[in-house]
Amino acid sequence: AASDTTMAWLGLCGGGTLTAFNYISPGCSFYEAHFLGGCARVPPRPECAAPAAAHRTTHRLGVIVPYRGGGLAAHATLSHFCERSSARGGICHAGSGGGSVGAGAAARVLLVNQTGSAPFNRGALANIGFELLSRGERLDYLAVHDVDRVPAVDNASCAGAISGYYLFPGATPRVLHPKSYTGGVLVIAASVYRAVNGFSNAFWGWGHEDNELFGRLRWCGLVPRQGKNLDACMVHEHCQQCKHSTAAVRVEDTAALLHETRNIALLQRRLDSPQATMATDGIRQVSYEAEGRPRRVRCGSCRLQVIDVSLDDAAAAAAAVAQSPTRPCVADSSELDDGCDAPVDVSKVPAGVIDEARRALSRRASFVRVAAASRARVLHNYRYEVDMEVVMGGAGRVALQRVAVCDHAWQREEMRERYGVPRYTALWRAAVSHNPGNGSRDPANRRKSHRPVSGRRLEAGGMSPHIQIVRRLRYRGPFACDIVR
């Protein structure tokens, strides 16, 4: 699913009105229709078929917990996971005839702990866990399990639903998250996970690696089904990451927004042909460095092992490609359109963007022409910056003003009618000058200054201008649309 950052802007963390993730299965949700390339359903493809283990009376389960953080023994979220997972009905409870895994089944839990300075990579950690669990003992199916999502084993009314959560899923994966497609907890046959080559390793930071896996499974004709009564019986304790992400977005956290923006660009590039990268990005390509051997950690009755891994070298290689000076910055909705500021031909700026920008000009300004424009992706939106030549007041002085406009390009007409969110919304207005010291001595004019990306030039004067925001406008869109640089 989308990261907690996106979910926060959809209103899922803070009780907003956009319930985009609801009613995911068996029908088509708003989010899949608008953000995941539509709701195609195909019969199972033979190229995704793999030998099944359904004929066995017991099935060996491996649990993979992608994780980041030191001090495991004292970590409250991990302690809660161990407590719930060790209780009757929890994922580690097996062999008594009534456990949710099934009598005689063996559930092994491997926590893959990412160390180092690289951004979190949940998909790569899941692939590493699968590779390690596949060595030696037989592995029939796995659960890729967030550490903060556990069954409500203390709720007697949930016993029936929980008893089916961790059963062998057969060819059709099972998701244990009421508002996601493959996120939170994914229970999947090892043969199916191997057939789609697992998760992509290319999604750094929080969000959308599970949407990319959903695209692979959907192309294979193996769309996951949800467990029963997940709202009441699958607990997401505290949602600390959700709260953190909400706060991060509201202060326009640059790193968080850029990471998710790049992940969205990568995801949307792959949705049309997920099979094209399925064979070249996944389990067989994951690169990591293990820091020592797996170690046992006390976790109730769970057979919990922890392996520390570093992804720093893989992250550095990915960053070198993304930040290469020869890598173009484009405004074509491709993977390269990933949050960078790209110049746009004035004639190709949507008329609605220009109309909204003109409405945001100062009262004393008379519009003359659009001098230059740029565009940048921000999450699911696009932010245009339009430089307009204007005549100020009765004196006839020619000046330049820049207006940033959010384009909700993902939005369909029914969305605007239902939620009252306009397609184009002005974000801020700035004064443009070629003298960086102009007005800087006036405390009233000391606002956040923005300088354009190197190489961008205005027609007027051909110089890199000084940009000083003079008015921030009220923005009510469902996703962030501006990144403070």
C-alpha positions, 0 to 999 in steps of 0.5 A: 500500500501507500506509505504512512505518509500518503495514508496520512494525507488520505485521512487514514491516520487522522480520521479524514474523509478520503477512505480510499483503501476501503473495500479492497477485496474482492472488488476494485477500490478507489485507490487501485482504480486511480493510482495503480493503473486500473483494476485488471483481473486476469486468469492465473498465468502459466509462467507464474505457476509453481509446484504447490505444497497443498497435498501435505498435511502440515506446512512449514511456515517462515515468518519474516519481520523487516525491522530497523533499530537497536536495543531489541530486548528493550523495544516496546513494539517488539515486546508486544509482538512477542507477547501477542505472537506467543499467545494461543492463536498467535503466529508462533503458536503451533503444534497443539492442534488448535493453533492458527498455523495448524497441528504439527506445523513449524513456525520459524520467525526471522527478524531481519534488522537493517543497520547502517545509514541507508534508508529503510528498504522493507522489500530487500529485507523481506527478500533477504529473510526469504533467502535465509529461511529457504536454506536447509529446512523446508519452507512451504509458505511465509508471512512477511510481517510488520512488527507492529501489526498483530492479531487481537488474541485477547478478543474472544470474538475474534478466535474464529477469524484469527484461526484462519489468518496464518493457515497455508494460503494455497496459490492465492496470497492472503493479506492481513491489513484492512486497508492494503493490498500486500502490506502489513502482513502478507501470507504467501506460498513460498512457490508463489513468492519465488515465482514473482521473484519476491519484492523489488529491491529498488524502493528506498524509504517508506512506501510502495514496495508492496504496491509494486509486488501487488502489480506482479501478483495481479499480472500473474492472476494471483490477486491477494485476498483479505482475511476476515474481520481485520478491522477488529481482529488485526491490531495496529498498536499505537501507529507510531510510524503513522503519527511520525509520517503525518507530522513529517508531511505537515512540516514538509519534510524534504527527505520523506517527501522526496523518497516517497515521490521517487517511489511513486514515480518508480511504481507508476513506471512499472505498473503497465508491464510488471513482468519486465522487471520481475526477473531482474529485480527481486530475490535473486538480485538482492545485495547485502552484507550480513553482520555476523550470524543469526542469533536467538533473541528471547521472544516468548514461545517464538523461535525468533532469530535476528540477523543484522544486515547492511544495505549501505553499498546497495543504497550508495550504488542506487544513489549514484545512479539517481544523482548522476549529473548525466541523468536527465530531469524531465517532466514526462511522468516517467521514472526520471520525473521523480521530484526534480525541477524540470523546465517546461515549454510555456506552450505546454503548460495547461491552461488551467495552471496559467489561469490559477496562477494569474488569479494569484497575482498581486492586486496591483499586477497586470498580467503581460505574458508567461516568461518561463515555467517548470514542473516537479512531481510531489507524491501523486501531484505535480507542482508548476512554478510559473514566472509571469511578466507583469506591469505594476500599478499606474507607474508602468514598472515591469516586474516578474512574479512567480506563482506555484500551482498544484496540479492534481493530475491523478484526479478524475471528475467524480473526485472533484465533485465528491470531495470538492478538491479543485484540479488546480490550486495556487500554493504561493506567490513570490517576487522575482528579482536579479538582485539577491539583496533587494528588500532583504534588509526589511524584516517584514520581507524576510521570508523563505528564499528559493533559488532555482535548480542550476541551469534554469534561466528566465527569458528576461535578463538570462540571469539566475533570479532571486526568489522571495516568497511573499505570500503563502496561500491556503492549500487543502489538497489530499496530498502534499504538493510542495517540497521545501528545498 
